[in-house]
Amino acid sequence: MNRRKLTLLGLFLLCLLPIVGAAAPRLALLN
């Protein structure tokens, strides 16, 4: 993998973390 793809992947994961963090408690409450 080249560096540019790695950087884009890192930014994508950073954007995803808050969404996952917000969704996880709700999923835990549903179970």
The first five atom37 places (N, CA, C, CB, O) and aatype in JSON, in Angstrom:
{
  "aatype": [12, 2, 1, 1, 11, 10, 16, 10, 10, 7, 10, 13, 10, 10, 4, 10, 10, 14, 9, 19, 7, 0, 0, 0, 14, 1, 10, 0, 10, 10, 2],
  "atom_mask": [
    [1, 1, 1, 1, 1],
    [1, 1, 1, 1, 1],
    [1, 1, 1, 1, 1],
    [1, 1, 1, 1, 1],
    [1, 1, 1, 1, 1],
    [1, 1, 1, 1, 1],
    [1, 1, 1, 1, 1],
    [1, 1, 1, 1, 1],
    [1, 1, 1, 1, 1],
    [1, 1, 1, 0, 1],
    [1, 1, 1, 1, 1],
    [1, 1, 1, 1, 1],
    [1, 1, 1, 1, 1],
    [1, 1, 1, 1, 1],
    [1, 1, 1, 1, 1],
    [1, 1, 1, 1, 1],
    [1, 1, 1, 1, 1],
    [1, 1, 1, 1, 1],
    [1, 1, 1, 1, 1],
    [1, 1, 1, 1, 1],
    [1, 1, 1, 0, 1],
    [1, 1, 1, 1, 1],
    [1, 1, 1, 1, 1],
    [1, 1, 1, 1, 1],
    [1, 1, 1, 1, 1],
    [1, 1, 1, 1, 1],
    [1, 1, 1, 1, 1],
    [1, 1, 1, 1, 1],
    [1, 1, 1, 1, 1],
    [1, 1, 1, 1, 1],
    [1, 1, 1, 1, 1]
  ],
  "atom_positions": [
    [[0.84, -1.21, 0.0], [0.0, 0.0, 0.0], [0.87, 1.25, 0.0], [-0.95, 0.01, 1.22], [1.89, 1.31, 0.68]],
    [[0.44, 2.23, -0.76], [1.22, 3.47, -0.76], [0.78, 4.36, 0.39], [1.05, 4.21, -2.1], [-0.23, 4.12, 1.04]],
    [[1.57, 5.4, 0.63], [1.36, 6.24, 1.79], [0.04, 7.01, 1.72], [2.51, 7.2, 1.95], [-0.62, 7.24, 2.73]],
    [[-0.33, 7.42, 0.5], [-1.56, 8.22, 0.34], [-2.79, 7.41, 0.74], [-1.69, 8.71, -1.1], [-3.69, 7.92, 1.42]],
    [[-2.83, 6.16, 0.31], [-3.98, 5.31, 0.67], [-4.02, 5.08, 2.17], [-3.91, 3.96, -0.08], [-5.1, 5.05, 2.77]],
    [[-2.86, 4.93, 2.77], [-2.79, 4.69, 4.2], [-3.31, 5.9, 4.97], [-1.35, 4.36, 4.63], [-4.02, 5.77, 5.97]],
    [[-2.95, 7.11, 4.48], [-3.41, 8.34, 5.12], [-4.92, 8.48, 5.0], [-2.72, 9.56, 4.51], [-5.6, 8.83, 5.96]],
    [[-5.45, 8.19, 3.81], [-6.9, 8.28, 3.6], [-7.63, 7.28, 4.49], [-7.25, 8.02, 2.12], [-8.68, 7.59, 5.04]],
    [[-7.05, 6.09, 4.63], [-7.67, 5.07, 5.48], [-7.67, 5.53, 6.94], [-6.92, 3.73, 5.33], [-8.65, 5.31, 7.66]],
    [[-6.58, 6.15, 7.36], [-6.49, 6.65, 8.73], [-7.54, 7.73, 8.99], [0.0, 0.0, 0.0], [-8.19, 7.72, 10.04]],
    [[-7.69, 8.66, 8.05], [-8.69, 9.72, 8.2], [-10.09, 9.12, 8.24], [-8.58, 10.74, 7.05], [-10.94, 9.56, 9.01]],
    [[-10.33, 8.12, 7.39], [-11.63, 7.46, 7.35], [-11.95, 6.82, 8.7], [-11.66, 6.41, 6.23], [-13.08, 6.92, 9.19]],
    [[-10.97, 6.15, 9.29], [-11.17, 5.5, 10.58], [-11.41, 6.53, 11.68], [-9.97, 4.63, 10.94], [-12.22, 6.31, 12.58]],
    [[-10.71, 7.67, 11.6], [-10.9, 8.73, 12.58], [-12.31, 9.29, 12.52], [-9.89, 9.85, 12.37], [-12.91, 9.61, 13.54]],
    [[-12.84, 9.4, 11.29], [-14.2, 9.9, 11.13], [-15.21, 8.87, 11.63], [-14.49, 10.24, 9.66], [-16.29, 9.22, 12.1]],
    [[-14.85, 7.59, 11.53], [-15.77, 6.51, 11.9], [-15.83, 6.31, 13.42], [-15.34, 5.22, 11.22], [-16.87, 5.9, 13.94]],
    [[-14.75, 6.59, 14.12], [-14.69, 6.32, 15.56], [-15.81, 6.97, 16.37], [-13.38, 6.79, 16.08], [-16.42, 6.29, 17.19]],
    [[-16.11, 8.27, 16.17], [-17.19, 8.88, 16.94], [-18.54, 8.22, 16.67], [-17.28, 10.37, 16.64], [-19.38, 8.09, 17.56]],
    [[-18.75, 7.82, 15.42], [-20.02, 7.18, 15.05], [-20.14, 5.84, 15.77], [-20.12, 6.98, 13.51], [-21.19, 5.51, 16.32]],
    [[-19.06, 5.07, 15.75], [-19.06, 3.77, 16.43], [-19.22, 3.97, 17.94], [-17.76, 2.98, 16.12], [-19.94, 3.22, 18.6]],
    [[-18.54, 4.98, 18.47], [-18.63, 5.26, 19.9], [-20.03, 5.65, 20.32], [0.0, 0.0, 0.0], [-20.47, 5.34, 21.43]],
    [[-20.75, 6.35, 19.43], [-22.12, 6.76, 19.75], [-23.09, 5.6, 19.59], [-22.54, 7.93, 18.86], [-24.09, 5.52, 20.3]],
    [[-22.8, 4.7, 18.65], [-23.72, 3.6, 18.36], [-23.56, 2.44, 19.34], [-23.51, 3.11, 16.94], [-24.53, 1.75, 19.64]],
    [[-22.36, 2.23, 19.84], [-22.08, 1.08, 20.7], [-22.97, 1.03, 21.95], [-20.63, 1.09, 21.11], [-23.52, -0.03, 22.25]],
    [[-23.11, 2.13, 22.7], [-23.97, 2.06, 23.91], [-25.41, 1.72, 23.56], [-23.93, 3.4, 24.66], [-26.07, 0.98, 24.3]],
    [[-25.91, 2.25, 22.44], [-27.29, 1.95, 22.05], [-27.45, 0.48, 21.73], [-27.7, 2.8, 20.84], [-28.45, -0.14, 22.1]],
    [[-26.46, -0.09, 21.02], [-26.52, -1.51, 20.69], [-26.44, -2.35, 21.97], [-25.38, -1.9, 19.72], [-27.1, -3.39, 22.08]],
    [[-25.64, -1.9, 22.91], [-25.51, -2.64, 24.17], [-26.83, -2.61, 24.94], [-24.36, -2.05, 25.03], [-27.19, -3.58, 25.6]],
    [[-27.54, -1.48, 24.87], [-28.81, -1.37, 25.57], [-29.87, -2.26, 24.93], [-29.29, 0.08, 25.59], [-30.75, -2.79, 25.61]],
    [[-29.78, -2.43, 23.61], [-30.78, -3.24, 22.9], [-30.63, -4.71, 23.23], [-30.66, -3.03, 21.39], [-31.62, -5.45, 23.25]],
    [[-29.4, -5.15, 23.49], [-29.18, -6.59, 23.68], [-29.61, -7.09, 25.05], [-27.75, -6.92, 23.48], [-29.48, -8.28, 25.34]]
  ]
}
